[in-house]
Structure formats: C-alpha cells, structure tokens
C-alpha cells in the first residue's frame, strides 16, 4: 500500500517509511493512497471476535509486506490485553470507554501498536531512533510507557507545564531510562511547532527522528479499530444499520481514525465533533474560513487545548481540498459534502461541568471533562437534528475519571476509584526539565543528547 503526503510534493512511500519519517519531507502528513473496504460478509464474520482479532483484521491490509499476518496477530494480542467496554447510558446511547489501557487513556490504543511496529522495523535498521512527541495531556504518557526501555529507541516528550493535570504529568515524569520529559512554559501548539520544525532542521540530520504524535500515520490506523469494534458489537450488521459517533476532539487524530473506519466500509451516518472553547474547527465548518486560535484557550478538558489541529489538513484532503501545515487553504474542500457527514460543536467549561453533574445524577455514569465534552456535543446534536430516535449513538470516553480527581470531587463529591495503572504515582520521584517555547533551546538539547 502506498501513502502520499497531503502537501503533494514528495513521492509516495510504503508504511514502514511513513512510520519512521513521521512527517513527510514536504511538511505534509501521510495518508493511504486507497482505503481497503470490508464487504458485508467480512463484517459479519468479525462479529463476536475479540478486540485483538478485530484489530488484526483491520490493520492487515495496511501492514502487508511489512509484517506477516501471523506476526501482526501476535502484536495485536500483546498490545490489546485489556478490556474495551461499551457502557449503555440510556436508550441506544452508549459510552465507548477507551480508558482501560496501561495509562488509562485512548492514546494507549495507538501508541502501543505503533511502538511494536517500530520495534519490528528497527530490527533491520542501523543506529538509534529518537521519537519526538508534543502532548496536551494524554499522548505523552501513552507514548512514554509504550516506548519505555525499548532497545535503541529514545522518546522525547514536550508538554505545557502549566496545563496538564498532576496525574497526567506524573505518568510521564516518573519514568527513566530512555524517556526524556521537557516541560514547555507555553502551549501545546508551541511544542507541536517545535517538533515539526525539528524534522526539517538540517542541523539535526545526524539524528534519526520520527514522531509519535498523530501527525504520524501510525497513530491513526490503530485508532480506526475501535470504531469498527464498537459498530460490530452494537449494530445490526446484516442490515447495514448506520450509527452516530461523537468524538471529543483536540488535535483531531481520534476523529481521523473514525474517518478511516468509515472509508473502510463502516456505515457511520454522522460524526459529531465536540471541541472545548478552542472552537476553530466548528467556526471553519460554519463559515468556510479557517482561523487558528493563538494562544489556545485553557480549558478543563486540557488534552483538547489545541488552537491549530494538525489533522485538519488530513480531513480537508479527504474532502478534496488542500491545507498546508500552517493552516493555509490552498484548495477549498467540498464544504457541502463535509458538512453532511461532520457536525461540530464547541462546549465551554460551564457546560462541561453541568454535563458531568447531569449524567451522574440521571444515569449514575461518571464522565471526566473530555468525555463530558463529547456527551454534551452528542446531546446537542440529537436535540437539534432530525435523527431517528432509535439510532445507535456512541460517544467516546477518552480518559479515566481518576486522571482528573480534583474536578470529579468538586462536581460530584466522590473520589473516583484509582485503577492499577495510576496507583502509586504520588510516591514516585519525578524527573523533567522546563524550558521556554524556544526552538533553539530544544534543538540544543537534542544535539547534546543524541548526536
């Protein structure tokens, strides 16, 4: 399978090269040249399969020639050794809990598979690999844990030091060895810009760099799996029953996983994209004009504090347009078609808190801020659109409530049970440095540590 750059200025590459490059040399993002599609019979055959079996079936067409089907199945069994619950809230409305992995975040689904793919690729390569990642909250810990102690790999994670929760930070900064944590006195967008710039900096050519952010196609392909899995578990597959997904969104990698699933044949009637007060994408869909937010706005749902989501360039590309890495639209997408399948809503902090309280009072369900943004967006969509009242609706819960205990206690008066993945963090020593959002400082750290 061939992968092309959204900036269209470099030749197509195979998946292995796309994984190891992270970002294309022309600063674009890789996408498959074509999407394999499931037949109705193939989907029916997958019903009742485990999550790891489903993952192997979804990912096999993309990895053909890079990893054998047998090895892929082994990797999937190893990566996905935890449950993926679908929690019924009311009627045919569900929460897909993606918070049961080793860092209690949906980012585990992608990071663990990508790390395993890269380990296989590096068996045939010389030297070491440095994985650069910027995080707004959960990506950093998932990447750090996925790559911790992997031979010949080093993970460097940048995070906004004032905007991650205490437990989010401790999940990253209590690891040692091949993990390097750098706090940024700025925003996620500052860290993302520094990572992207490093890939095209000629002074760093002596260091083999790649990314574990969702700019890397290796993050998106595994995220398509849980859309397929949820559909198979809930829908009438034989009848081709459509479903609605609501996706709390920041850098839009999670949303792109859903777009991939749709193009593989999953009948997703509508994507409801719920952002926090960083509403650049809802405004873009409403007006057709894209204006990034700088600096990004600080919200309770901190992992979504993104003023210029990288993956918007991929969404624009899928609908026939061209957006460069700065957010400039060189060719407009088909906005009418985009609006038919994607609805976007911005949910502020007051609405988020209100949703946490209302869902718990009415249904006994505990949502953390990101999941609450998603649920609020879904309810807004259902109240304002002509939707079949019997339609299956699935809202993604992207992090465990115990990662945000202060907010849960303040709103619900309960202390969420701490999963094993978060236990003992408060007693572990932390190690990280703090720098201003200065690219030269970041480059010097890389040169001193890895050249």
DRENNUKOL-788752 format. One record per residue (C-alpha): x, y, z; residue in three letters; residue number from 1. Coordinates in steps of 0.001 Angstrom, whole numbers, plus 500000, padded with zeros to 6 digits. Layout:
X Y Z ALA NUM .
...
//
This chain:
500000 500000 500000 UNK 1 .
501228 503467 499091 UNK 2 .
500998 506550 501314 UNK 3 .
501065 510096 499947 UNK 4 .
501750 513475 501550 UNK 5 .
498929 515973 501948 UNK 6 .
501354 518615 500647 UNK 7 .
501780 516565 497443 UNK 8 .
505446 517442 496878 UNK 9 .
507207 514144 497664 UNK 10 .
506883 510650 496170 UNK 11 .
504566 508084 497715 UNK 12 .
506094 505770 500344 UNK 13 .
505330 502415 501962 UNK 14 .
504011 502211 505523 UNK 15 .
507417 501400 507032 UNK 16 .
508958 504565 505644 UNK 17 .
505946 506646 506651 UNK 18 .
506217 505334 510201 UNK 19 .
509925 506074 510511 UNK 20 .
509679 509514 508882 UNK 21 .
506653 510606 510912 UNK 22 .
506108 513813 508971 UNK 23 .
506698 513901 505222 UNK 24 .
509753 515786 503984 UNK 25 .
507492 518460 502439 UNK 26 .
505917 519065 505909 UNK 27 .
502743 517281 504852 UNK 28 .
501045 514343 506554 UNK 29 .
500792 510849 505127 UNK 30 .
497504 509250 504066 UNK 31 .
496784 505944 502293 UNK 32 .
496511 506281 498538 UNK 33 .
493456 503986 498736 UNK 34 .
491406 502516 501571 UNK 35 .
490682 498785 501716 UNK 36 .
486987 498097 502297 UNK 37 .
485158 495355 504153 UNK 38 .
482313 493532 502461 UNK 39 .
479126 492915 504438 UNK 40 .
480049 489232 504731 UNK 41 .
483509 490076 506067 UNK 42 .
481991 492330 508731 UNK 43 .
479517 489618 509694 UNK 44 .
482404 487176 510073 UNK 45 .
484086 489576 512516 UNK 46 .
481079 489847 514823 UNK 47 .
481817 488356 518222 UNK 48 .
485571 488416 517686 UNK 49 .
487876 489754 520391 UNK 50 .
489323 493239 520165 UNK 51 .
492756 491922 519174 UNK 52 .
491244 489716 516444 UNK 53 .
489326 492716 515098 UNK 54 .
492487 494826 515181 UNK 55 .
494430 492258 513168 UNK 56 .
491695 492164 510511 UNK 57 .
491506 495967 510224 UNK 58 .
495268 496555 510154 UNK 59 .
496405 493646 507977 UNK 60 .
495805 495359 504573 UNK 61 .
497934 498336 505658 UNK 62 .
500821 496265 507014 UNK 63 .
501015 493760 504158 UNK 64 .
504632 493422 503061 UNK 65 .
505910 494943 506314 UNK 66 .
504646 492406 508869 UNK 67 .
503262 488932 508275 UNK 68 .
499623 488285 509261 UNK 69 .
500829 485842 511917 UNK 70 .
503224 488363 513443 UNK 71 .
500596 491096 513299 UNK 72 .
498156 488910 515214 UNK 73 .
500810 488269 517870 UNK 74 .
501473 492010 518178 UNK 75 .
497752 492734 518483 UNK 76 .
497321 490117 521207 UNK 77 .
500232 491653 523097 UNK 78 .
499138 495287 522648 UNK 79 .
495459 494841 523445 UNK 80 .
495422 492792 526629 UNK 81 .
492774 494922 528358 UNK 82 .
489012 495313 528097 UNK 83 .
487204 497803 525837 UNK 84 .
483785 498318 527472 UNK 85 .
480701 499736 525778 UNK 86 .
478603 501220 528579 UNK 87 .
474914 501726 527890 UNK 88 .
473757 505069 529297 UNK 89 .
470187 505358 528039 UNK 90 .
468053 504012 525213 UNK 91 .
470519 503173 522414 UNK 92 .
473134 505715 523543 UNK 93 .
476462 504339 524702 UNK 94 .
479820 505448 526044 UNK 95 .
482802 503659 524491 UNK 96 .
485314 503554 527334 UNK 97 .
488796 503791 525930 UNK 98 .
490332 504292 529375 UNK 99 .
491308 500786 530465 UNK 100 .
494807 500614 528968 UNK 101 .
498106 500942 530870 UNK 102 .
497922 504764 531034 UNK 103 .
494107 504990 531313 UNK 104 .
493803 506895 528029 UNK 105 .
492635 506203 524493 UNK 106 .
496144 507082 523351 UNK 107 .
497242 503608 524515 UNK 108 .
495469 502020 521539 UNK 109 .
497711 503761 519037 UNK 110 .
500933 504181 520990 UNK 111 .
501272 500508 521925 UNK 112 .
500751 499265 518372 UNK 113 .
502985 501897 516818 UNK 114 .
505801 501098 519254 UNK 115 .
505573 497417 518323 UNK 116 .
505605 498205 514608 UNK 117 .
508663 500389 515025 UNK 118 .
510442 497706 517044 UNK 119 .
509963 495281 514144 UNK 120 .
511208 497848 511631 UNK 121 .
514276 498741 513695 UNK 122 .
515417 495116 513705 UNK 123 .
516502 495730 510091 UNK 124 .
517888 499231 510643 UNK 125 .
521164 500605 511960 UNK 126 .
521583 503113 514781 UNK 127 .
519071 504542 517214 UNK 128 .
515687 506191 516706 UNK 129 .
514548 509318 518561 UNK 130 .
510786 509731 518854 UNK 131 .
509708 513365 519261 UNK 132 .
506258 513988 520697 UNK 133 .
504319 517034 521832 UNK 134 .
501411 516376 524170 UNK 135 .
498494 518365 525507 UNK 136 .
497844 515790 528194 UNK 137 .
497496 512071 527491 UNK 138 .
499642 511384 524422 UNK 139 .
502864 511911 526347 UNK 140 .
502216 509294 528997 UNK 141 .
500932 506747 526462 UNK 142 .
503998 507234 524264 UNK 143 .
506412 507228 527201 UNK 144 .
505009 503955 528540 UNK 145 .
504803 502328 525093 UNK 146 .
508471 503059 524305 UNK 147 .
509911 502727 527812 UNK 148 .
513028 500519 527807 UNK 149 .
512694 499561 524136 UNK 150 .
516140 498841 522717 UNK 151 .
517690 501583 520510 UNK 152 .
514727 503913 520922 UNK 153 .
514539 507197 522812 UNK 154 .
511349 509165 523467 UNK 155 .
511444 512933 523956 UNK 156 .
508126 514414 525085 UNK 157 .
507248 518113 525276 UNK 158 .
504284 519155 527422 UNK 159 .
502760 522500 528528 UNK 160 .
503923 522512 532127 UNK 161 .
501019 524620 533421 UNK 162 .
498171 522852 531601 UNK 163 .
498434 519118 532370 UNK 164 .
496849 517600 535451 UNK 165 .
499067 516406 538290 UNK 166 .
498428 512755 537476 UNK 167 .
498923 513284 533752 UNK 168 .
502335 514827 534481 UNK 169 .
503370 512140 536948 UNK 170 .
502551 509386 534465 UNK 171 .
505221 510893 532196 UNK 172 .
507839 512198 534582 UNK 173 .
508204 509139 536826 UNK 174 .
509755 507055 534053 UNK 175 .
513505 506913 533493 UNK 176 .
515987 505314 531116 UNK 177 .
515253 506133 527504 UNK 178 .
512466 508641 528289 UNK 179 .
513162 512408 528340 UNK 180 .
510433 514801 529533 UNK 181 .
510585 518531 528780 UNK 182 .
508045 520966 530196 UNK 183 .
507272 523966 527997 UNK 184 .
506417 527349 529511 UNK 185 .
503809 527753 526814 UNK 186 .
501127 525885 524910 UNK 187 .
500734 522520 523217 UNK 188 .
500832 524335 519882 UNK 189 .
504284 525695 520791 UNK 190 .
505561 522178 521420 UNK 191 .
503921 520844 518253 UNK 192 .
505541 523590 516193 UNK 193 .
508951 522797 517692 UNK 194 .
508577 519093 516906 UNK 195 .
507544 519787 513313 UNK 196 .
510421 522225 512822 UNK 197 .
512941 519671 514094 UNK 198 .
512009 517274 511278 UNK 199 .
513136 519769 508645 UNK 200 .
516132 521238 510511 UNK 201 .
519335 520409 508560 UNK 202 .
521438 520707 511728 UNK 203 .
519633 517628 513105 UNK 204 .
520238 515410 510101 UNK 205 .
522699 513352 512135 UNK 206 .
519857 512243 514431 UNK 207 .
517250 509810 513157 UNK 208 .
513943 511403 514148 UNK 209 .
510336 510321 513944 UNK 210 .
507137 511297 515727 UNK 211 .
504561 509560 517878 UNK 212 .
502115 512439 517635 UNK 213 .
499049 511953 515496 UNK 214 .
500993 513609 512678 UNK 215 .
502352 510039 512296 UNK 216 .
500057 507790 510265 UNK 217 .
500995 505004 512680 UNK 218 .
498852 506733 515293 UNK 219 .
495751 506900 513118 UNK 220 .
495492 503396 511681 UNK 221 .
495158 501633 515068 UNK 222 .
492579 504216 516145 UNK 223 .
490279 503103 513327 UNK 224 .
489919 499737 515052 UNK 225 .
487708 500758 517972 UNK 226 .
485172 502338 515630 UNK 227 .
484922 499026 513784 UNK 228 .
484781 497072 517056 UNK 229 .
482018 499245 518553 UNK 230 .
479963 499015 515376 UNK 231 .
480240 495225 515275 UNK 232 .
479187 494954 518926 UNK 233 .
476104 497182 518736 UNK 234 .
474700 497416 515219 UNK 235 .
472614 495153 513001 UNK 236 .
475488 494412 510647 UNK 237 .
473427 492230 508316 UNK 238 .
471064 495148 507670 UNK 239 .
473892 497662 507302 UNK 240 .
472482 499700 510178 UNK 241 .
474154 503139 510388 UNK 242 .
475484 504621 513641 UNK 243 .
476421 508044 515012 UNK 244 .
479779 508633 516704 UNK 245 .
480597 511630 518887 UNK 246 .
484316 512329 519241 UNK 247 .
485759 514819 521755 UNK 248 .
488488 516434 519688 UNK 249 .
491680 518417 520113 UNK 250 .
494343 517599 517518 UNK 251 .
491744 515550 515573 UNK 252 .
493731 512314 515367 UNK 253 .
490901 510402 517065 UNK 254 .
488439 511832 514569 UNK 255 .
490684 510775 511685 UNK 256 .
490655 507210 512979 UNK 257 .
486890 507339 512564 UNK 258 .
487194 508742 509053 UNK 259 .
489437 505821 508135 UNK 260 .
486891 503357 509551 UNK 261 .
484131 504988 507517 UNK 262 .
486156 504685 504339 UNK 263 .
486741 501025 505122 UNK 264 .
483014 500408 504925 UNK 265 .
481624 501111 508402 UNK 266 .
478277 502910 507876 UNK 267 .
478802 505943 510085 UNK 268 .
475871 508256 509474 UNK 269 .
477332 511243 511295 UNK 270 .
480479 512315 513091 UNK 271 .
479719 514766 515881 UNK 272 .
482958 516592 516641 UNK 273 .
482912 518140 520121 UNK 274 .
485656 520634 520953 UNK 275 .
486138 522710 524077 UNK 276 .
486327 526513 523870 UNK 277 .
489047 526134 521220 UNK 278 .
486398 526388 518523 UNK 279 .
488445 526986 515381 UNK 280 .
487045 523877 513663 UNK 281 .
483351 524482 514466 UNK 282 .
483789 528003 513092 UNK 283 .
485521 526635 509988 UNK 284 .
482650 524260 509289 UNK 285 .
480131 527048 509830 UNK 286 .
481822 529766 507768 UNK 287 .
484270 528012 505437 UNK 288 .
487029 530276 506776 UNK 289 .
489776 528766 508921 UNK 290 .
491331 530915 511637 UNK 291 .
493633 529191 514155 UNK 292 .
493437 530276 517794 UNK 293 .
496724 531539 519186 UNK 294 .
497371 531150 522004 UNK 295 .
495000 528250 522586 UNK 296 .
492422 528682 525336 UNK 297 .
492926 526910 528676 UNK 298 .
490020 524568 529451 UNK 299 .
489160 521744 531877 UNK 300 .
489498 519267 529021 UNK 301 .
493176 520121 528791 UNK 302 .
494171 517434 526283 UNK 303 .
491981 519289 523777 UNK 304 .
493604 522704 524265 UNK 305 .
494695 522910 520626 UNK 306 .
494395 526080 518575 UNK 307 .
495586 524600 515273 UNK 308 .
494907 520860 514957 UNK 309 .
497398 519162 512672 UNK 310 .
494927 516560 511453 UNK 311 .
492587 519149 509996 UNK 312 .
494881 519058 506951 UNK 313 .
494040 515374 506538 UNK 314 .
490300 515997 506878 UNK 315 .
490447 518771 504294 UNK 316 .
492381 516462 501964 UNK 317 .
489849 513641 502288 UNK 318 .
487129 516019 501143 UNK 319 .
489020 517217 498074 UNK 320 .
490882 520232 499468 UNK 321 .
494451 521179 500315 UNK 322 .
495542 522766 503585 UNK 323 .
499229 523353 504228 UNK 324 .
500987 522874 507558 UNK 325 .
500333 526491 508629 UNK 326 .
496579 526202 508148 UNK 327 .
496525 527986 504798 UNK 328 .
493854 526609 502471 UNK 329 .
495359 526287 499001 UNK 330 .
492337 524450 497610 UNK 331 .
488936 524526 499297 UNK 332 .
487378 521184 500236 UNK 333 .
483832 520248 499281 UNK 334 .
482249 522010 502257 UNK 335 .
478727 520820 501456 UNK 336 .
479792 517180 501490 UNK 337 .
481927 517734 504606 UNK 338 .
479001 519277 506470 UNK 339 .
476782 516347 505509 UNK 340 .
478886 513888 507497 UNK 341 .
480607 516063 510116 UNK 342 .
478877 518257 512690 UNK 343 .
480994 520298 515104 UNK 344 .
480057 521912 518391 UNK 345 .
482072 523872 520955 UNK 346 .
481429 523068 524643 UNK 347 .
482715 525534 527238 UNK 348 .
483778 524719 530807 UNK 349 .
480434 525589 532416 UNK 350 .
478634 523260 530010 UNK 351 .
481257 520591 530692 UNK 352 .
480746 520772 534473 UNK 353 .
476991 520795 534048 UNK 354 .
477190 517650 531919 UNK 355 .
479360 515816 534464 UNK 356 .
476712 516520 537124 UNK 357 .
473656 515809 534983 UNK 358 .
474878 512490 533577 UNK 359 .
475850 511231 537013 UNK 360 .
472560 512345 538587 UNK 361 .
470403 510874 535818 UNK 362 .
472321 507709 534943 UNK 363 .
474980 507086 537607 UNK 364 .
477708 507405 534957 UNK 365 .
480965 509193 535817 UNK 366 .
482484 511177 532958 UNK 367 .
485734 513117 533134 UNK 368 .
485959 516505 531356 UNK 369 .
486866 515190 527876 UNK 370 .
484154 512555 527889 UNK 371 .
481705 515151 529204 UNK 372 .
482506 517425 526257 UNK 373 .
481733 514501 523953 UNK 374 .
478463 513616 525675 UNK 375 .
477340 517262 525692 UNK 376 .
478098 517507 521977 UNK 377 .
476085 514363 521252 UNK 378 .
473062 515580 523199 UNK 379 .
473203 518945 521444 UNK 380 .
473274 517196 518077 UNK 381 .
470355 514927 518967 UNK 382 .
468262 517862 520182 UNK 383 .
468860 519938 517073 UNK 384 .
468891 517384 514244 UNK 385 .
466288 515146 512680 UNK 386 .
467715 511836 513862 UNK 387 .
465934 508502 514128 UNK 388 .
465139 508168 517842 UNK 389 .
466243 504542 517667 UNK 390 .
469630 505336 516118 UNK 391 .
472682 503851 517848 UNK 392 .
474817 506694 519191 UNK 393 .
478303 506126 520606 UNK 394 .
480232 508801 522490 UNK 395 .
483939 508254 523127 UNK 396 .
485256 508493 526700 UNK 397 .
488935 509135 526170 UNK 398 .
490422 509133 529677 UNK 399 .
489737 507615 533092 UNK 400 .
487986 509905 535606 UNK 401 .
490755 509175 538131 UNK 402 .
493144 511233 535977 UNK 403 .
491118 514303 536984 UNK 404 .
490213 513647 540633 UNK 405 .
490017 517312 541631 UNK 406 .
487296 518027 539069 UNK 407 .
485318 514873 539874 UNK 408 .
485427 515590 543612 UNK 409 .
484463 519236 543088 UNK 410 .
481480 518356 540898 UNK 411 .
480233 515029 542252 UNK 412 .
481660 514889 545758 UNK 413 .
483155 511468 545114 UNK 414 .
486735 510354 544677 UNK 415 .
486940 508137 541576 UNK 416 .
488437 504722 542122 UNK 417 .
492085 504692 541051 UNK 418 .
492923 501969 538510 UNK 419 .
496113 499968 538859 UNK 420 .
497662 501990 536025 UNK 421 .
497562 505124 538202 UNK 422 .
498261 503566 541595 UNK 423 .
501365 504704 543460 UNK 424 .
502185 507645 541184 UNK 425 .
502178 510157 544014 UNK 426 .
505029 508314 545733 UNK 427 .
507373 508086 542748 UNK 428 .
510137 510666 542128 UNK 429 .
509738 512901 539090 UNK 430 .
512386 513985 536626 UNK 431 .
511887 516631 533933 UNK 432 .
513324 519903 532732 UNK 433 .
511471 523132 531946 UNK 434 .
512313 525472 529059 UNK 435 .
510617 528427 527367 UNK 436 .
508997 527789 523957 UNK 437 .
512363 528452 522312 UNK 438 .
513226 526174 519389 UNK 439 .
516973 526836 519673 UNK 440 .
516948 525569 523275 UNK 441 .
515092 522451 522187 UNK 442 .
517474 521826 519278 UNK 443 .
520488 522205 521560 UNK 444 .
519069 519572 523941 UNK 445 .
518629 517151 521043 UNK 446 .
522137 517778 519721 UNK 447 .
523715 517391 523153 UNK 448 .
521818 514206 523992 UNK 449 .
521507 512246 520747 UNK 450 .
524014 513362 518102 UNK 451 .
//
